[in-house]
């Protein structure tokens, strides 16, 4: 336990949990929680969100905050990164190719010709030009 008015969460967790934390029970949100998640939660750690007191009176933050939905709808959220499944790449390719052949998965592609068109083609990814 520490007094957040006397020291930062970074300083406290560096002292009390120098190797990181496995679980964060969050009822603060905002910068406090951002710091915990960015600097101290271990890979694969768990977070329980039950409040976001730092945001309750800040309309600019709460208008676009997802925290309230996590709390009110009691959501379970898990981060996923493809590299965690690198040992299953061939399984994924096989499944996806099968779904394409069966017509269960459809895709659209945009083909642009000419090396000189590469910068604009790349930027079109962010504009959604092929949709």
C-alpha positions as CSV (number, residue, x, y, z in Angstrom):
1,X,0.0,0.0,0.0
2,X,1.2,3.5,-0.8
3,X,-0.1,7.0,-0.8
4,X,-0.4,8.2,-4.4
5,X,-0.2,11.8,-3.3
6,X,3.2,11.2,-1.9
7,X,4.8,9.0,-4.6
8,X,4.0,7.9,-8.1
9,X,2.7,4.5,-9.0
10,X,5.9,3.9,-11.0
11,X,8.1,4.6,-8.0
12,X,6.0,2.4,-5.7
13,X,5.8,-0.6,-8.1
14,X,9.5,-0.3,-8.9
15,X,10.2,-0.8,-5.1
16,X,7.5,-3.3,-4.2
17,X,7.3,-5.3,-7.4
18,X,10.5,-4.8,-9.3
19,X,9.9,-7.8,-11.6
20,X,6.4,-6.6,-12.5
21,X,2.9,-7.6,-11.4
22,X,0.6,-10.4,-12.5
23,X,-2.7,-8.8,-11.6
24,X,-4.0,-5.2,-11.6
25,X,-7.3,-4.4,-9.8
26,X,-8.2,-1.1,-11.4
27,X,-10.7,1.3,-9.9
28,X,-8.8,4.5,-10.9
29,X,-8.3,4.4,-14.7
30,X,-6.6,7.3,-16.5
31,X,-2.9,8.1,-16.2
32,X,-2.5,5.9,-13.1
33,X,-3.7,2.7,-14.9
34,X,-1.9,3.7,-18.1
35,X,1.3,3.7,-16.2
36,X,0.6,0.3,-14.6
37,X,-0.2,-1.3,-17.9
38,X,2.6,0.3,-19.8
39,X,5.4,-0.3,-17.3
40,X,4.5,-2.9,-14.7
41,X,2.0,-5.6,-15.8
42,X,3.7,-8.8,-16.9
43,X,3.1,-10.3,-20.3
44,X,-0.1,-12.4,-20.0
45,X,-1.1,-10.5,-16.8
46,X,-4.7,-10.0,-15.7
47,X,-6.6,-6.8,-15.2
48,X,-9.9,-6.4,-13.3
49,X,-11.6,-3.1,-14.1
50,X,-14.2,-2.0,-11.5
51,X,-14.0,1.7,-11.7
52,X,-12.3,4.7,-13.3
53,X,-12.6,7.5,-10.7
54,X,-10.0,9.6,-12.3
55,X,-12.3,10.0,-15.3
56,X,-15.7,10.4,-13.7
57,X,-15.7,14.2,-13.9
58,X,-13.6,14.6,-17.0
59,X,-16.1,14.7,-19.9
60,X,-13.4,15.0,-22.6
61,X,-11.8,11.7,-21.5
62,X,-15.0,9.8,-20.6
63,X,-16.7,10.6,-23.9
64,X,-14.2,8.3,-25.7
65,X,-13.2,6.0,-22.9
66,X,-13.9,2.3,-23.2
67,X,-13.5,1.7,-19.5
68,X,-17.2,2.3,-18.7
69,X,-18.2,-0.4,-21.2
70,X,-15.8,-2.8,-19.7
71,X,-17.3,-2.2,-16.3
72,X,-21.0,-1.9,-17.1
73,X,-21.0,-4.9,-19.5
74,X,-18.6,-6.9,-17.3
75,X,-16.4,-7.7,-20.4
76,X,-13.5,-10.1,-20.5
77,X,-10.9,-8.8,-22.9
78,X,-7.8,-10.6,-24.0
79,X,-5.0,-9.1,-26.1
80,X,-3.9,-11.2,-29.1
81,X,-0.8,-10.9,-31.2
82,X,-0.2,-13.2,-34.2
83,X,3.4,-14.1,-33.3
84,X,2.1,-16.0,-30.2
85,X,0.8,-18.5,-32.7
86,X,3.8,-18.8,-34.9
87,X,3.9,-22.6,-34.3
88,X,0.5,-22.9,-35.9
89,X,1.1,-20.8,-39.1
90,X,0.7,-23.8,-41.5
91,X,-2.5,-24.8,-39.8
92,X,-3.8,-21.3,-40.3
93,X,-2.8,-21.2,-43.9
94,X,-4.4,-24.6,-44.6
95,X,-7.6,-23.6,-42.9
96,X,-7.9,-20.2,-44.7
97,X,-7.1,-21.7,-48.1
98,X,-9.8,-24.3,-47.5
99,X,-12.3,-21.7,-46.6
100,X,-11.5,-19.7,-49.7
101,X,-11.9,-22.8,-51.9
102,X,-15.2,-23.6,-50.2
103,X,-16.5,-20.1,-50.7
104,X,-16.8,-19.6,-46.9
105,X,-14.2,-16.8,-47.0
106,X,-14.2,-14.1,-49.7
107,X,-11.7,-11.4,-50.2
108,X,-11.1,-8.4,-52.4
109,X,-7.7,-7.3,-53.6
110,X,-6.5,-4.2,-55.3
111,X,-3.6,-4.6,-57.7
112,X,-1.5,-1.5,-58.6
113,X,1.1,-1.6,-61.3
114,X,4.3,0.4,-61.4
115,X,7.0,0.9,-58.8
116,X,6.4,4.7,-59.0
117,X,2.8,4.1,-57.7
118,X,4.1,2.4,-54.5
119,X,3.9,5.4,-52.1
120,X,0.3,6.2,-53.1
121,X,-0.7,2.6,-53.0
122,X,0.7,2.2,-49.5
123,X,-1.1,5.3,-48.3
124,X,-4.3,4.0,-49.8
125,X,-4.3,1.3,-47.1
126,X,-4.9,4.0,-44.5
127,X,-7.6,5.8,-46.6
128,X,-9.6,2.6,-47.2
129,X,-9.5,3.2,-51.0
130,X,-10.1,-0.5,-51.8
131,X,-13.4,-0.7,-49.9
